[in-house]
Structure formats: structure tokens, C-alpha cells
Amino acid sequence: MEKFIRVSAIIATLIGLPLVFLLVNSLDAQPSGSAIELTGVVERVWQKNKVTILTIAPAPSVPVVVFDEMPFEQGNNITVYGRVKEYRGKIEIVAEEVRVD
């Protein structure tokens, strides 16, 4: 059983890392204002005033900015519909709609 878990983890890593790399590059290639849909698990939540910034896995480390007050928690499964934007020279996703699954 331990060998199966180890082999599964290695396979998942070998497949997952290139996919994340491709997704990051595809976001960088998206023109500002492009529509995007992202589904994943909330890894980090940062809130200040009425702005929430999320990091979602397995998506790239591109922040998702939410201007609605919603109670996000680490581990939530969510789907984000939004737009790719550039802010201070960095790519981010500005959410237009967020669904917590």
C-alpha cells in the first residue's frame, strides 16, 4: 500500500507541475480584460476592508481579487468567473462572480 501511495504521488507531481506551468503561461498570454473561469480549493485568504484576496489551488499563484463580502475559508471549493487584469505590473484575476461549492 505504501508503495502504491508513493508511486501515485510521483505520477501526480509529474503530471501536475507541467499543467500548472502551462496555466501560468496561458494567463500571462491573456490580454488584460479577458474572461476566465477558475475552479479550485482556497489555499489562502487575505481580507482588508471590503477586499478579499484569494490564492486557489491547483491554479497558478495568481491572486484572485473579490470585492464582494463573502465568508471564504481555507479549504473551500470554489469556482471563480472573472477577468484577467494587470495591477501594478502584475497579473491578477478580478472576480465578477464566485460560487462556493
N, C-alpha and C positions, 0 to 999 in steps of 0.2 A: 504494500500500500504506500509506504514512504517513497519508494522508487517511482511509482505512478505519479504521485504529487510532485516530486522533483522534476520529472520529465514534462509534466503538464505546465509547470511554472516556466520552464525554459522555453517551451514552444510558445506559450502566451507572450513571453517577453520578446522572442524573436519576431513574432508577427506584430505585436502591439507597437513596438518602438518605431518601425518604419511607417506605420499608419499615422502615428502622432506627428512624425516628421512631415509627411505629406500634407496633413491637415494644416499644420503651421504654415507651410509654404503656400498652400492654397489660400489661406486667409491673407497673407501678405500680398498675394497677387490680386485679391479682390479690390476693386476700386471703392473708395470711400462712398458710403451710401448704399452699397449692395445689400440686398436682403439675405438673411441667413437663418437657418433653423439648427439648433444645437440641443442635443439630448445627453444627459449625463447625471452624475451624482455630485452634489455640492461638497467640495473639499474644504473651502474656507469662506467665511462670511465676515465682511467688514462693513460696519454701519456708522455713518456720521450724518447728523441732521436728518434730512429726508432722502439721502442717497445710500444705496446698498451696493457694494461691490462684491461679486462672487467669483470664485475660482471653481471651475467644473471639470471633473474627470470623466472620461478619458480625453476630453478636449485639450487643446494646447493651453499653455499658460497665458492666455489672452483674457484679460478681465472682462466680466460681464457687468455692466452698469445698469442698475434698476432704480428708477425714480419714484416708483410706487412703494408705499409702505406695505410690505408683506413680511410675515414671520418666517424667514428662512432659517433652516438649521443644517448643520453639518450632517451629511448622510441622506438628505432629501433627494429623491429622484425628480428631476425637473426637465421640462422642455422649454427652450427659450426661442422666441421669434423676435428678431430684431434686425439691426443694420450695423454693418461694419463702419466704424468711424476712426478717424485719426485725431488724437488729443495729445498735444504737446509732443508731437513727433512719434507717438506710439499708437499701435493698433489696439482698439477695444471694440466690444460689441455693446451697443446701446439697446437694451431690451424694450420692445414695444408691447410684448405680451409674454407672461410667464405662467406655465401650468405646473403645479406641484402634483406629481402622480401619487 
